[in-house]
Amino acid sequence: MPAASPHLALISAAHSLRDTLKPLRFSPPVEFVYNPLEYAAEPHELYLTRYGSTRKKVVFLGMNPGPFGMTQTGVPFGEIAAVRDWLGIKTAVGKPPKEHPKRPVVGFDCPQSEVSGRRLWGLFAQRFGPAENFFADHFVANYCPLVFMSETGANLTPDKIRPAEMEPVFRACDEHLHQLVEALQPEWLIGVGGFAEGRALLLKPAFPKMKIARILHPSPASPAANKDWSGNVTRTLEKLGVWPAS
């Protein structure tokens, strides 16, 4: 049975994930690792409390934080303006223990805009209006909370990191995702991109009734995402039956 107050289960799961990942160490090319669950716990837990307090029909699952999104705000796909103005969240954010000089964490003072987050939350705002309307049946989470960077400050995706070092990360994140699904009991788990869908599919044996699919990732690095991303995703979700035809 799902917990009576899902957000309490989500906060507990986030604490467990944070503590499990904290002692892990990585070798080159990884030189810097940020964990927003540590230094941006306040806005993250406010997000879980405000928007994760009920069961959901749909959970969207991202991969890991972008440099100007969750890295700064603690909220998945957490583009500053979207989190501040649409979600209504703006709180203090700390610093990672080891910070790259080219990738500082300045929280809600970050001047850059996370394009992926702007596209994702922008679509939801356009479709649903106030955030409360969207979160009545939807939720957004990230599979992994860690930000991996090279010596130059370049973002490193999980496939660029030694598999043996990622194995305990995947194990902890798989368990966290299991706990999240158990708490929210979604009908749909939608991967934002292929990586997230692949991790979601591993849950199928534990949640055989849950439907799993994917949408195009909104990253500007994807040529397809730069051509009417919101229209593409809307058509995908309507065709799946996740959203009614508009």
N, C-alpha and C positions, 0 to 999 in steps of 0.2 A: 504493500500500500504506500502511496506517496505521502510524504510528510505533511502534517497539517499546515505548516507554514514553509512553503518551498524555499523562500529566500534564506531561512535559517540553515537549511541543508546545503544551499549553494555557498553560503559564507563558510560553513564548516569544511566543505569540500575544497574551497579555495585556500583555506588555511593549511589543510593537509597537503595540497599540491605545492604550495609555497615552501613548506618545511621539508618536503621530500626532495625538491629540486635544489634547495639552498646549498647543500654540501658538494654537489656535482662540480667537477672540473673538466675543462676542455683544452685540447692541445691545438697548435696552429693547424689551419689558418685562423681559428677562433682566438681573438685576443681580448675581447670585451663581451660580457654577458650582462644584460639588464633584465631585471625581473620586476615589472610594475606591481605585481602582487605584494612586493615588499615596500617599495618607496611611494607607490601610489595607491596604497590600500584604502585610504579614506574615500576617494571618489569611486573606486571599484566597488567597495561594499555599499556605498550609497546607491550606486546603479543596481546592484543585486537586490537591495532592500526595496527600492522604489518600483522597480520594474520586473522583479522575479518573484513576486509574492503570490502568484496564482499559477495554476497549470496552464500550459500553452498548447495550441494546435500545431504551431510551426516554430522550429528552432533553426536559425541560420547559423552555420558554423564556419568561421574563418580559420586561417592557418596559424599565424602568429603576428605580433604587433608590428605595425609600420613605424618608421622613425618619428613621424609627426602626428601619429594617431594615439593608439593605446600606450605607446612609449611615454607620451607626455601626459595623458589624461587618466590612464588606468581603465578606460572603457573600450571594449572591442570596436575596432574601426573608428576610434574616438577622435575624429577631426574636431579641432578646437571649437569652431563656430557651432557645429551640430550639437556637440555635448553641452556647451554653454547655453545656447539659445533655444534649441529644440528639446533636449532632454532636461534642461534646467539644472545642470550639475556644474558647479564650480567650487572647488575646495583646494586646500593646500596640497601640494605635491612635493615630496622630498627628492633625494638624489640617490642614484645607485652608488655602491661603494667605490667602484672604479669606473670613471667616466672618460669617454673619448673627447678630447678638446673640440673636435669637429662635430660631435653629436651630443651637445649638452642637453640635459633635461631641465627645461624651464617651465614645465607645467602649462598652465593656461596663458602664460605670457609668450608662448611659442608663436612666432610670426608666420611660420609656414603653414600651408594647408595640406592635409593628407587627402590626395585626390580620391583614393579608393573609398575612404570614409565619407567624403563629400558626396560622391555618387551614390553610395549605398543608402545613407540616411536621407539624402535628397529625394530618392525614389520613394522611400517610405513616407516621408513628409508630404510629398505630392499626392500619393495614393490615399493616405489615411487622415491627413490633417494633423491635429494635435497628437503628441507622442502617446498619450494615454489610449487613444484609439488603436494605434498600432500594437501596443504592448498588451492590450486586452487578450490577444490570441497569439502573439508573436514574441520571440526573444532572439537576441543575437549574442553569440559566445565565440571565443577563440579556442581552438584546440590546444595550442601551446602558448603560455604567457611569456616565454623567453625571447629576447632580442639578441641575435648573434651578430657580431661585427668583426671584421678583419682589422689588421693593424692600421689600415688606411681609413677605417670608418665605414667601409662598404658593408652593406647588409649581406648576411650569409643565410641562405635557405637550408633547411635540414638535409637536403641531398648533398650539400657541399661539406658536411661534417662527418667525421669518421663514424661509420655505422655502430661500432662498439660503444662509442661515447653517446650516441643517440638512443641506444637500446633502453637504458634506464629512464630517459626522458619520455620516450614513447610509452613505456610501461606505466609511468606515473600519470601521463596525460590521458591514456586510455581509461585508467581507473577514474580519473576526474570526470571524463565525459560520461562514463557509465553512471556516476553519481548524479550528474546534472540531468541526464535523461530520466533517471529514476525519480528525481524530485519533480520535474516538470511534466513528465508523461506525455510528450508530444506525439501527435499523429504523424507528423513529418519531421525528418531531420535533413536539412538541405545544406549540402556542402557548397561553400562559396569557392568554387574552383575544384580541380580534380584531386589535389592532395587531401583536402578536408573531406571530400566524399569518400576517398579511400579509407581514411581512419574511421569514418562513420560506419562504413560497411562491416567493419570488424565487430560492431555491436549487434549485428543482425541475429546471431544465435541467441543472445540474451533477451532481445526485444523483437521477436519474430513478426509481430503485428505492425511495428513501426515501419513507415515507408521512407525510403532513402533516395535522394536525387541530388542533382547539382545545378547550380546556375553559373554563368560566366563570371569569372573574377573581374572586379572593376578596375584592376591595376592599369595605369596608363602605359605600362610596359607591354601590354597585350594589344596588338593592332586591332583585334576584333572588339575589344572593350572601348576603343576610341570611336567606334561607329555605332551610335545610338544604343549605348549599353542599357539604359533604362528600358527602352522599347524591347530589346532582345530579352531581357530578364522578365519583363511583364508577360511577354508572349509565352516564354517557357513555363512560368508559373501558372498561367491560365490554361495552357495545354495539358499540364499535369493534373489540373483540378485543384491546385493548392489555393489559387485565387479564382473567384468567379470572373467571367468575361466582363470587361468594362464596356 
